[in-house]
Amino acid sequence: MARGLTRERTGDLVRLVLTGGPAVAVARCASIADVGAVLRVARDTGLPLAVRGGGHNVAGFGTIADGLVIDLSPLSAVTVD
């Protein structure tokens, strides 16, 4: 790595290039209620929305310029009824 660039910082730079800029906010959702609240905010404000799961999307679809990102990484289990 170039001097002063960490893997995390390099990833941030790549995301900025791929998406055209940073997200307005990243919501680290720990429950279904958190996800629902962020969806309501996105709907009410008209902000575009991206969903980040495990954070391994090299195409940059886990973030969005000038929008909201729902980060699902705090969720550790999925239950389907």
C-alpha positions in Angstrom: 0.0 0.0 0.0 1.1 3.5 -0.7 2.3 5.4 2.4 -0.6 6.7 4.5 -3.2 4.6 2.7 -4.8 1.8 4.7 -7.1 -0.9 3.3 -10.0 0.9 4.8 -9.0 4.3 3.4 -8.4 2.8 0.0 -11.8 1.2 0.1 -13.4 4.6 0.9 -11.6 6.1 -2.1 -12.8 3.3 -4.4 -16.4 3.7 -3.2 -16.3 7.5 -3.8 -15.0 6.9 -7.4 -17.7 4.2 -8.1 -20.6 6.1 -6.7 -19.7 9.8 -7.4 -19.6 10.8 -3.8 -20.4 9.9 -0.2 -23.8 8.9 1.3 -25.7 11.4 3.3 -25.9 8.9 6.1 -25.3 5.3 6.9 -27.8 3.6 9.3 -26.3 0.6 11.0 -29.5 -1.3 11.6 -29.6 -3.8 14.5 -33.3 -4.8 14.2 -36.3 -4.9 11.8 -37.6 -1.8 13.5 -34.4 0.0 12.6 -34.7 -1.0 8.9 -38.4 0.1 8.9 -37.5 3.5 10.3 -34.8 4.1 7.7 -37.1 3.0 4.9 -39.7 5.6 6.2 -37.0 8.3 6.3 -36.0 7.5 2.7 -39.6 7.5 1.5 -40.5 10.7 3.4 -37.4 12.6 2.2 -37.2 11.2 -1.3 -33.5 10.3 -0.7 -32.2 7.4 -2.8 -31.5 4.2 -0.8 -28.8 1.5 -1.0 -28.5 -1.6 1.1 -25.1 -2.9 2.4 -25.0 -6.5 3.5 -21.6 -8.0 4.1 -19.8 -5.2 2.4 -18.2 -7.3 -0.3 -19.8 -5.6 -3.4 -16.9 -4.5 -5.6 -19.3 -2.9 -8.0 -20.2 -0.3 -5.4 -23.9 -1.1 -5.1 -23.7 -1.1 -1.3 -23.4 2.7 -1.2 -25.0 5.6 -3.0 -24.0 9.3 -3.5 -26.2 11.7 -1.7 -28.5 9.0 -0.4 -29.1 6.8 2.6 -27.3 3.5 3.2 -28.9 0.7 5.2 -26.0 -1.2 6.7 -27.2 -4.7 7.7 -23.9 -5.9 9.1 -25.0 -5.6 12.7 -27.7 -8.2 12.1 -26.4 -11.7 12.8 -29.4 -13.9 12.0 -32.3 -14.2 9.7 -35.7 -15.8 10.6 -38.3 -16.5 8.0 -41.8 -17.4 9.0 
